[in-house]
Amino acid sequence: MKRLALISVSDKSGIVPFVKELVDRHNYTILSTGGTAKLLEEKGIATTEVSKYTEFPEMMEGRVKTLHPKIHGGLLARRDKEGHMEAAQKHAIEMIDLVVVNLYPFESTIAKPDTDYETAIENIDIGGPSMLRSAAKNHASVSVIVDADDYLVYLDALNNKDSDVLLKLRKQLALKVFKKTASYDKAISEYLAKQSVASNEIFNMSSISDIPDTYELSIKQSKVLRYGENPHQKAALYGDFFNCFEQLQGKELSFNNIIDITAATYLIGEFQKPTVAILKHTNPCGVASDVDLVTAWEKAFSTDRQAPFGGIIVVNQTVDKTFALKVSSIFFEVIIAPAFTNEARLIFAKKKNIRLMVAKGHLPSNSLREVRSVVGGLLLQDRDMTSTKPSDWKVVTKRQPTEIEMRSMVFGWKVVKHLKSNAIVYTSDEKTLGVGAGQMSRVDSSKIAVWKASEANLSLMGSAICSDAFFPFPDGLIAAAEAGATAVIQPGGSMRDAEVIEEANTRNLAMVFTGRRHFKH
């Protein structure tokens, strides 16, 4: 039985042996265009140019070549409809059984820093998506391949000679096409939107806030996970997570590991000095900065010696032998660092289950946004990446903070924004003393932080209390003062700010308003 295939590919990897087998073993006749036709002819494969078949020349520098009724009629005609077949016969339209198309490389073109606008526009494929969509719509009769990985899969189905197998494959290939064209269109629309904003051609709230009117997601699955948050939940990872991290050793990452690694990465990005952070369930339970990682580790771990068990360590310096020896006696799920020395890796290699992750030092553009699912849709917001500078803060009490108190507040303000609200952190210089997170009352969070410090035998005398949102009443501030805090940092903005400030003055506290809160739900 004679079959007709239309082949037009930008990426020509593997196309020659694939087409050769179509012709030699499965009696296909080949239609093709431009460079693909030239390549096939050079390899001795008989090919009919599309322009010859349609009797209509390619024109306008190749912009118009496959947009013709003899092409799309051959793709869209239903073989089970008498009227369709009569129309095809009347206009000499042959049925096309297979379309193999991959698109102009728009995404890789715009990824090049020197690509100008005109070059980008010329790399928008029109004929390719049109043929793909026509073939995919008529997948009951037409096979369509958009991915070179499917060449062998399709040949296997042909060799099987079971029509049900081929029909099932055509449905799968059609789905792949619509996913691909959706992703392709999304890349184009996002590029054009950015160009319009850059040139001030669009004047609306969407362009000002960079929050789109329509939010589209088309992200390729990168890994099926063993399970989700709990063993009875199915889960998968999508996107480019493993472009940002390299796993050197350890068990396969779990759903919860990936969430914790993400939280740890954003937290450690706040610090320049050698810093160690220990996290559990995305909340930091101990953070410290110092002259080296070992000293910082001792301070961070002293905050809480119980909660870190089974948690995550993240550091912003290379992990060496000395640091590895310090932490290897404790069970951690994951350790994240910019690099590990060979000596450190040998030490951790004795604990094969510990996952060592190298952070590659760059975050993708989508890391600037947070997307969360809600009933009936999703929420999109800018990630809470920035904070106010100390130079913008306002001391609202009579007493100015000391140098150490200010350093404690600067450090604590970086930490508290990464805790679940309501969040309270007690700090001294550049280390955490007590952490309270995720409570329904800010006073409760403060009580937990005080209790945790007590459990760790850490004194809060002379400490700073850091709050992610304002104190609605003086009671939280009073509790902090009674615990030993002498400095307070909070956003301000409560209707009772005056009462809180008065209480701070009465107790000789130094208090700073930052003017920005850091809720984290």
N, C-alpha and C positions, 0 to 999 in steps of 0.2 A: 504494500500500500504506500503510495506516494505521500510524503509529508512535506510541509513548507515551514521553514524556520526563518525568523528575522533576527539577525545578529548585529548589534551596534553597541560596542563597549568602549568606554573611556579607559578603564583598567583592563589591559589585555592579558593579564596573568592567567595561564592555563586555558586560554580560549582555543588555541590551535589544536591540541590533542582532543579536546572536547568536541569541536566541530568535525574533526576528521572521523571520529567514531560515529557521530550522527549520520554522516554521509555514507561511510563504508559499511556500517552494520545495520543501520535503521532506515536507510532509503530516504534521507532528508535532502531536499533542495534548499539552497541557502540564498536568502536575500540579505543584503548588507549595505552599509554606507561608508563613505570616506575612508579613513585610515584603517578601519576594520576590514573593509573589502580589499583594500590594497594588501594588507598583511596576509589574509587568507589566500589570495591569488598567488602571492609570492611563495607560499607554502604548498602550492599545487592543488588547492581546493577550489573547485569551480564555484563561482559566485556570480549572482546577478545583482547589479547595482540597483538600488531602490529607484533612482531617477529613470533608469531604463524600464523598470517594471511599471512605474506610474505614468511613463511618458511625459514626465514633468520635471524640469531640471532643478537641481539644487540651486538656491539663489540667496542673495543678501548675506553673503559670507557664511553660508551654512545655517543661517537662522531658520530657513524654510527648506525642509527636505523630506520629512516623514509625515507631515501634517497633510494627509491626502485621503480621500474616501476609499481608494483601493487598499490603503493600509488599514485604516480604522474600520472599514467595512469588513475586511478579512478577519479582524480581531473581534468585533462586536456582534457579528451575525450569529444568531442562534440556529444551530443545525437542526433543531426540532421544529422550527417555524417555517412553514411552506412559503409564506410571504417573504421572509428574510432571504431564503435561498433563491427564490425567483428574482428578487432584486439584484442579488449578487451575480446571478447568471446573466441578467440583462446588461449589467455594466462591467462584465468581465472581471469580477472581483473573485480572486481565489481565496480559499479559507487558509488562514495562517494558524498552524498548530502549536507553535512554540515561539516565544519572544525571549531573547536574552539581551538585557540592557543593564548597564550600570551608568550612573549619571556623571555629568561634568563634575569635576572635583571642587565644588563651590566651597565646602567647609575648609579643605586644606589650602585653598587659594587665599581666603580671607585671613587664615591663620598666619600667613607670611607678613611680616611687619612692613614690607615695602609695597604691598598690593594697593593700587589706587582704585578709586571708585569705578572707573570705566572697565578695568580688568575684572573686577568683581561682578559687575553686571553681565559681562560677556560670558561668565562662567555659570550663569543661571540656565539650567537645562529646561527647555520647554517641550521639545519633541519626545525626549526620553520618558519623563513622568507621564505624558499623555499616552504613550504606547503601553507603559507599564499598567496604568490604571484601566485602560481599555481591556487589556488581556486579563487582568486580575478580576475585573467585573464579570467577564465571561469564562471564569475558571472551570465551569462545567465542561467546556470543550477545549480551552486553550491553556497550555502550560506557560508559566512565566517565571523567569529566573533573574533575580537582581543581585545575587551574591554568588561569587565564584565558588564558595564552599559547597554550593548545591549542585555543581556539575556532576560529580560522581553519584550523588544521591539520585539525580534524575536518570542517569544512565542505568543505575541499578533497577529503578522502577520500570524502565523500558524493557530491560532484560527479563524481568519477572513475568511479563506478558499477562499479568492479572489486571484487568481494567479497574477493579476496585482499589487496588494498590495505587495506581496512577491517579485516580480521582481523588483519593485521600491526600496524596502528595500535592496535587494541584490546589486544593483548599489551603494547605499549609503554606505553599509558596505565595498564594494570593494574599494571605494575611501578612506575610513578611513584606510584600510590596507596599501595602497600605501603611504599615508601620514606617517603612523607609521613606515613602514620599511625605508622610506627615512630619517626620524628623527633618527632612530636607527643606520643606516649606517653612518650618519653624526657624531653621538657621537663617534662611533668607529674610524672613520678616524681622528677626531680631537685629540682623545686620543693618537693614534699611532704617529701622527705628533708631538705632544708635547714630547712624549718619545724619538723620533728620534732626535729632537733638543736638548733635555737635555743630550743625550749621544753623541752629536756631530757626528751622523751618516749621517746627511744630510748637504751638503755644497752648498747651493745656496742662492740667494738673498732673496727668500721667507722665509727661516729659519732664516736668519740674521735679517730681518726687521719684522718678524712675520706677514707679510702680505701674505695671502694664494694665490696660483695660481688660485684656484677655490673657490669662496665664495658661500656657500650654506646656505639657510635660511629655517628653518622648525620650526615655532614658533606657539604655540597653542593660539587661540583666548581666551582672558580672559574676555572681556566685549564688547558688542555692545553699542556704545555711542549714545546719542540722535541725534547728528549731528556733523559735522566737524567744521572747522574754521567758517563757516557760516551755517545758518539753512538749506540751500538747498543742502548741501554736506553730503553724507553718511560717516560714520566713525566707526571704531572699534579699540579697544586696544588689543595688543598681548603681550604675555610674562609675566614677573613676577613683574610688577610695584607694585602690592599690597602686594608683599612679602617685599618690601622696605619701605612701608608706611602703617600706620593704620589710617583710617578716624574715628574720634571720634564723629563728628556731621556734620550737614550741608547738603546741596543739593548734588545730584549726581554730580560727577566731569565731567566737560566738556572736550572736545578735547583741548581747549585753556588752561584750568586749568592745565591739565597734562603737557603740554609743559612748562608753566610758573613754575610749581613746579620743573620740571627737571632743568631748568635754575637756579632757586633759590638754589637748593640743591648743584649744583656745585660751585656757588658763595660763599655760606656760608662756604663751606669746605676749603676756603683759610685762614680762621681766627681762632685763638686760644683764644684771649681775648673775653670777652662778646661783641657780635656784633649784630647789627640789620641792615638788608637790606630790602629795599622796592623796589619792581619790578613792572613794567608795560610793557606788551607785550615783555617779556623776558629781557628787559633792566633795570638795576638798576637805579632808579631815586634819591635814597638817601641811603648812607651807612655810618655807623659810628661804631667805637669801643670805649669802655670806661670801667670804673670800674664795671659797672652794666648795665643791659639791659635798665632800665628806662632812665639813662643818655645817653646811646647810642641812644635810640629811639628819644629823644628830638633833638639830633644833626642830625640824619638821616632825620627826618621829616622836620627839618628846611630848608633842601636843596631845597625842593619842596613841597609846601602844597596843590598844585592843582592836579598834575599828579597821586598821589597815590590813588585817589578815584577809588574804584573798582579794586585795584591792589592786590598785594601779599606781606605779611610780612614773612620774614624768620629770625629765631634767632638760636643761637648755645648754648643757656642755657635754663633751665626749665622756662616756663612762670608761674609766680606767680600772686597773686591777684593784687599787685600794678601795674604790667605791664599791666594786663588785663584791669584794670580800665582806664589806660592811653589811650589805643588804641581802646577801645570798642565804643567810641563815633563817630568813623569814619567808613565809609563803606569799608570793605575789602572783597574780594572774598574768600581768603584763608589765614590762618596763619599756618606756619610750625615751629615745635619746636621738640627738643628731648623728651620733656615731658611737661605736663600741670598739675599744682596742682588741687586738687578738688575745691578749692575756685575759681581759674581762670575759670574752666569749668562751674561752676555755673553762673559766670558773662556772659560768652559767650552763655550759654544756652538760655538767653533771646533774643538772635539774632539767631534764628534757621537756617537761611540761610548761615551763615558764616561756611565755611568748616574748621574744625580743623584737621590738619594732624600731626601725630607723625612720625618723621623720625627715622627708626629703627637702624640707625648707621652703616649700611654696604651697600656697593654697589656691585652688581653682576659683574662678570668678564667682561661681554660684555659692561659695562659702560666705559671701557678703549678705546672703539672704537666709531666712529661716522659713520653712514651709511646714505647716502642721495640719493634719487632717482633722476635720470637724464633721458633725452630722450634716450631710447634704453638700459637703464641699471641702474647702481648705482655707487656711489663713496664711497670708504672706506678709512678712515684715523684714525690714533691715535687721541684720544681726547687731546685737549690742556690742559693737566693736570698740567704740570710742568712749572716752570719759572726759570730764572737765579737767583742766589743768589746775594744779595748786595755785598758780598765779591768778586764776579766775575765782578761787574760793573766797568766801567772806567770813572773817572771824566776827561772831555776833555777840561774844561775851566781853566782859571787862578785861579779863585776863587773856593775854596772848599765849598761844602754845609755845612750849619750849622746842628746841631743835629736835630733841629725841621724840617728843610727842608728835611733832609734825611728821617726822620720818615714819613713826608708827602709823599715823593716819593715812599717809600716802600709800604705804604698803597694804594696810588693811582695806583701803578703798579698791585696790586692784583685786583683792581676793573676794570681797563680799559680793561683787557683781556676778560671781560664778557659782553662788550658792542658791538653792531653791528658797524662794520667799515663804514666810518672813525670814530674813537672814540677819544674823548678828555674829560679828567676829570681834574677839578681844585680841589685841596685838601689842607687842612690845618691841620697839625698834623694828627689825625686819623679820619677825617670826610670829606665827599664830600661837595664842595661848589657850583659847577656848572657842569652839565653833558651835553655833546653834542654827539649824536650818529647817525650813519646811513646816513650821508650826503655824497654827491658826491665829496665835497671838504673838505679837512682837515681844511681849514680856516673857512668854513661855520660851521663845528662842533664846532670850538673854539668860533665863534661868538654866537652860540646858547647857549653854556655853560656860556659865559659871561652874556648874556641876562637873562638866568635862575637865575644866582646868583643875578643879579640886581633886578629881580622880587621878589626874596626872601629876599631882603635887606641884602645880605651878601657881605661883602667886600672881594675883591680878593688881597688886599695888603699883600704881604709877602707869597702868596700862591705858590704851585707847580703845574705846568701844566704837565699832563701825557698823552702821545700820544702812541697809539697802534702800529704805524709805524713811519718811519722817516719823518722829515720835508723836502720836496723836494726843498723848497726855504726858504729864511730867513723871508718871509712875515708872516708866521704863528707864528714864534717866536717873531717877532716885535709886532704883535697884542697881544700876551700873556703878553709881558713886559709892553705894554701900559695899559693893564687891571690890572696890579699890581703884576703879577707873578715874583718871584725872583729866582725860581729854575725850571729846566726842566729835565724830564726824557723821553727818547725815545730810540728806538733800534739803531739808526745810520745806516749808510750804503748807504746814498745818494751820488750821484756824486758831490753834492754841500755841503757836510758836512763841508768842510773848510770854506765856506762862512757863513754857519749857526753858526759855532763855533766862527768865527770872530765877527759876530753880537752879539752873547751872551757875548763875552768879552767886546765889546764896551759898552754894557748896564749893565755890572757888574753882569751878571746872573751866577749862578752855574748850569752846565749842566752835566748830566750823560748819557752815552751810555750803554745800557744793552746787546747789541749784539744779541738780539732776539726780533722779532716782534710778535704781537698777533692779526693778522687779524681774524675777525669773520664775515663771509658773511651770 
